[in-house]
């Protein structure tokens, strides 16, 4: 039996959760290829240029990894975009951009790597989703929708790929201290917009929650744990207790009561 370290591909590895996870797994002895459009600074893993919105770049990056390492054992789909804004005033262009990255980007990488896993006799796909996948949040409807889509795709892929010994699961992080506040797309309402006052208040609250959130370490540890598990669960939730509790409350409370609680939390 080969004693070579597992080869892991992580998308969106230039910063935040992706970079932290790539560095953590490299330190644990895995051979990690971190993929992103921009090369990260001061990293300890091997970098591959990849834009998940371009199929040619996805295929080229994976070919380069196979040429260097000979195989890929684990795929961590982490590349993603955040977005906030009133649904009514969010343009088709912005909506497409987020879905193209968060949903279609995941599918592009999966479509390219699944035949490789099948030929190798197995593999592991970990999709980085979000607690926001479990409920609609005000002014984050598009982001929530992309992550909810990713959860359903995870479940469908898991069933379709089981016979090929390809395991599929997802991690749903809560608020995490990353650069998402700086990189998040904003469907900026006009000052005359009926949503302006409420939106700007909630946007400040969102930014504050992220800036005060824990670092991505717990997510990196969860990825490492899943990589070593023989039979990982389908979904893992990682985040602040209050946010994890919200998922439970969403499932057991009458829907309008939960809605009122959520609106009160956001001062609506």
C-alpha positions as CSV (number, residue, x, y, z in Angstrom):
1,X,0.0,0.0,0.0
2,X,1.3,3.4,-1.0
3,X,2.6,5.6,1.9
4,X,2.6,8.8,-0.3
5,X,0.6,11.7,1.2
6,X,-2.9,12.3,-0.1
7,X,-3.0,14.9,-2.9
8,X,-5.6,17.6,-2.1
9,X,-6.9,20.4,-4.4
10,X,-8.5,23.4,-2.8
11,X,-10.1,26.1,-4.9
12,X,-10.3,29.7,-3.7
13,X,-7.0,29.4,-1.9
14,X,-5.7,32.9,-2.2
15,X,-7.1,34.0,1.2
16,X,-9.6,33.3,4.0
17,X,-10.9,29.8,4.5
18,X,-9.2,28.4,1.4
19,X,-5.7,29.6,2.3
20,X,-6.1,28.7,5.9
21,X,-7.2,25.2,5.1
22,X,-4.4,24.7,2.5
23,X,-1.7,25.8,4.9
24,X,-3.2,23.7,7.7
25,X,-3.3,20.5,5.6
26,X,0.2,21.2,4.2
27,X,1.5,21.4,7.7
28,X,-0.1,18.1,8.5
29,X,1.9,16.4,5.7
30,X,-0.6,16.4,2.8
31,X,0.5,17.5,-0.6
32,X,-1.8,20.5,-1.2
33,X,-2.4,22.4,-4.4
34,X,-4.2,25.7,-3.7
35,X,-6.0,27.1,-6.8
36,X,-7.0,30.7,-7.3
37,X,-6.8,33.5,-9.9
38,X,-4.3,35.4,-7.8
39,X,-1.2,33.9,-6.2
40,X,-1.4,34.1,-2.4
41,X,1.4,35.7,-0.5
42,X,3.6,33.8,2.0
43,X,2.0,30.4,1.5
44,X,3.5,27.0,2.2
45,X,1.5,25.0,-0.4
46,X,1.8,24.6,-4.2
47,X,-0.2,27.2,-6.1
48,X,-2.1,26.6,-9.3
49,X,-3.7,29.3,-11.4
50,X,-7.4,28.6,-11.8
51,X,-10.6,30.6,-12.5
52,X,-13.6,28.4,-11.7
53,X,-15.7,30.4,-14.1
54,X,-13.6,29.3,-17.1
55,X,-13.8,25.6,-18.1
56,X,-10.5,25.8,-20.0
57,X,-8.6,27.1,-16.9
58,X,-10.2,24.4,-14.7
59,X,-9.1,21.6,-17.1
60,X,-5.6,23.1,-17.5
61,X,-5.1,23.4,-13.7
62,X,-6.2,19.9,-13.0
63,X,-4.0,18.6,-15.9
64,X,-1.0,20.4,-14.3
65,X,-1.7,18.8,-10.9
66,X,-1.9,15.3,-12.5
67,X,1.4,15.9,-14.3
68,X,3.1,17.0,-11.1
69,X,1.6,14.6,-8.6
70,X,0.2,11.8,-10.7
71,X,-3.2,11.8,-8.9
72,X,-5.7,13.8,-6.9
73,X,-7.4,12.3,-3.9
74,X,-9.5,15.1,-2.4
75,X,-11.2,18.1,-3.9
76,X,-12.3,21.0,-1.6
77,X,-14.6,23.3,-3.5
78,X,-14.1,26.6,-1.6
79,X,-14.1,29.3,-4.3
80,X,-17.0,31.6,-3.8
81,X,-18.4,35.2,-3.9
82,X,-20.5,37.0,-1.3
83,X,-23.2,39.5,-2.2
84,X,-25.6,41.8,-0.3
85,X,-28.4,44.0,-1.6
86,X,-32.1,44.2,-2.0
87,X,-33.4,41.5,-4.3
88,X,-35.6,44.0,-6.2
89,X,-32.6,46.1,-7.0
90,X,-30.0,43.4,-7.7
91,X,-29.1,43.3,-11.4
92,X,-29.1,40.1,-13.5
93,X,-25.4,40.7,-14.1
94,X,-24.6,40.5,-10.4
95,X,-26.9,37.5,-9.9
96,X,-25.3,35.6,-12.7
97,X,-21.8,36.5,-11.5
98,X,-22.4,35.0,-8.1
99,X,-24.2,31.9,-9.4
100,X,-21.6,31.4,-12.0
101,X,-18.9,31.2,-9.3
102,X,-20.7,29.6,-6.3
103,X,-22.7,27.0,-8.2
104,X,-21.5,26.6,-11.8
105,X,-17.9,26.9,-10.6
106,X,-18.3,24.0,-8.3
107,X,-20.0,21.9,-11.1
108,X,-17.2,22.8,-13.5
109,X,-14.5,21.5,-11.2
110,X,-16.6,18.4,-10.2
111,X,-17.3,17.5,-13.9
112,X,-13.6,17.6,-14.6
113,X,-12.4,15.7,-11.6
114,X,-15.1,13.0,-11.2
115,X,-13.9,10.9,-14.2
116,X,-10.4,11.1,-12.7
117,X,-11.7,9.9,-9.3
118,X,-13.7,7.1,-11.0
119,X,-10.6,5.9,-12.9
120,X,-8.6,6.0,-9.7
121,X,-11.2,3.9,-7.9
122,X,-12.4,6.6,-5.5
123,X,-12.0,10.1,-4.2
124,X,-13.5,12.7,-1.8
125,X,-15.3,15.9,-2.6
126,X,-15.9,18.5,0.1
127,X,-18.1,21.5,-0.7
128,X,-17.7,24.6,1.4
129,X,-21.3,25.9,1.8
130,X,-22.6,28.1,4.5
131,X,-25.1,28.2,7.4
132,X,-26.8,30.8,5.2
133,X,-27.9,27.8,3.0
134,X,-30.4,26.8,5.7
135,X,-32.6,29.9,5.7
136,X,-33.3,33.1,3.7
137,X,-31.6,36.1,5.3
138,X,-32.6,39.7,4.5
139,X,-30.5,41.4,1.8
140,X,-28.5,38.2,1.4
141,X,-31.1,36.3,-0.7
142,X,-28.8,35.6,-3.7
143,X,-26.0,34.4,-1.5
144,X,-28.3,32.2,0.5
145,X,-29.8,30.8,-2.7
146,X,-26.4,29.8,-4.2
147,X,-25.4,28.0,-1.0
148,X,-28.8,26.3,-0.7
149,X,-28.2,25.1,-4.3
150,X,-24.9,23.8,-3.3
151,X,-26.4,21.8,-0.5
152,X,-28.9,20.1,-2.8
153,X,-26.2,19.4,-5.4
154,X,-24.0,17.8,-2.6
155,X,-26.8,15.4,-1.7
156,X,-27.5,14.5,-5.3
157,X,-23.9,14.0,-6.2
158,X,-23.4,11.8,-3.1
159,X,-26.0,9.4,-4.3
160,X,-24.9,9.4,-7.9
161,X,-21.2,8.8,-7.1
162,X,-21.5,6.3,-4.3
163,X,-21.2,3.3,-6.6
164,X,-17.8,4.6,-7.8
165,X,-16.5,4.9,-4.2
166,X,-16.5,8.7,-4.5
167,X,-17.6,10.3,-1.2
168,X,-19.3,13.7,-1.2
169,X,-20.1,16.0,1.7
170,X,-20.4,19.6,2.7
171,X,-19.3,22.0,5.4
172,X,-21.6,24.8,6.5
173,X,-19.5,27.5,8.2
174,X,-21.1,30.3,10.1
175,X,-19.5,33.8,10.2
176,X,-15.8,33.5,9.8
177,X,-13.2,36.3,10.0
178,X,-11.9,36.6,6.4
179,X,-11.6,39.3,3.8
180,X,-15.2,38.8,2.6
181,X,-16.2,42.2,3.8
182,X,-13.7,43.8,1.4
183,X,-14.5,41.4,-1.5
184,X,-18.3,41.0,-1.2
185,X,-20.4,42.3,-4.1
186,X,-22.9,45.0,-3.2
187,X,-26.1,45.7,-5.1
188,X,-26.0,49.3,-3.8
189,X,-29.4,50.9,-3.4
190,X,-29.8,54.5,-4.3
191,X,-30.2,56.9,-1.4
192,X,-33.8,57.4,-2.6
193,X,-34.4,53.7,-2.5
194,X,-37.2,52.5,-0.2
195,X,-34.7,49.9,1.1
196,X,-31.8,52.3,1.8
197,X,-32.2,52.9,5.5
198,X,-32.8,49.3,6.4
199,X,-30.1,48.0,4.1
200,X,-27.3,50.2,5.2
201,X,-28.1,49.4,8.9
202,X,-28.1,45.6,8.2
203,X,-24.9,45.9,6.0
204,X,-23.1,47.5,8.9
205,X,-24.3,44.7,11.2
206,X,-23.2,42.0,8.7
207,X,-19.7,43.6,8.4
208,X,-19.4,43.8,12.2
209,X,-20.4,40.2,12.7
210,X,-17.7,39.1,10.3
211,X,-15.0,41.3,11.7
212,X,-15.7,39.9,15.2
213,X,-16.0,36.3,14.0
214,X,-13.5,33.5,14.8
215,X,-10.7,32.7,12.4
216,X,-11.1,29.9,9.8
217,X,-9.1,27.4,12.0
218,X,-12.1,25.3,13.0
219,X,-13.1,24.9,9.3
220,X,-9.5,23.8,8.4
221,X,-9.6,21.3,11.3
222,X,-13.0,20.0,10.1
223,X,-11.7,19.4,6.6
224,X,-8.7,17.5,8.0
225,X,-11.0,15.4,10.1
226,X,-13.2,14.6,7.1
227,X,-10.2,13.7,4.9
228,X,-9.2,10.9,7.4
229,X,-12.8,9.6,8.0
230,X,-13.7,6.3,6.3
231,X,-17.4,7.3,6.2
232,X,-17.9,11.1,6.6
233,X,-21.4,12.5,7.3
234,X,-23.2,14.3,4.5
235,X,-23.2,17.7,6.2
236,X,-21.0,19.4,8.9
237,X,-21.9,22.7,10.6
238,X,-19.1,24.8,12.0
239,X,-19.7,28.2,13.6
240,X,-20.9,30.2,16.6
241,X,-23.4,28.5,18.9
242,X,-26.1,31.1,18.2
243,X,-25.9,30.6,14.4
244,X,-25.9,26.8,14.8
245,X,-28.9,27.1,17.1
246,X,-30.7,29.2,14.5
247,X,-30.7,26.2,12.2
248,X,-32.5,24.1,14.8
249,X,-35.0,26.8,15.6
250,X,-35.7,27.2,11.9
251,X,-36.7,23.6,11.7
252,X,-38.9,23.4,14.8
253,X,-40.5,26.8,15.3
254,X,-43.6,27.9,13.3
255,X,-42.3,29.6,10.2
256,X,-43.7,33.1,10.9
257,X,-42.5,33.1,14.5
258,X,-39.0,32.3,13.3
259,X,-39.3,35.0,10.7
260,X,-40.2,37.6,13.3
261,X,-37.3,36.5,15.5
262,X,-34.9,36.9,12.6
263,X,-36.3,40.3,11.6
264,X,-36.1,41.5,15.2
265,X,-32.4,40.3,15.3
266,X,-31.7,42.6,12.3
267,X,-33.7,45.5,13.7
268,X,-36.3,45.3,10.9
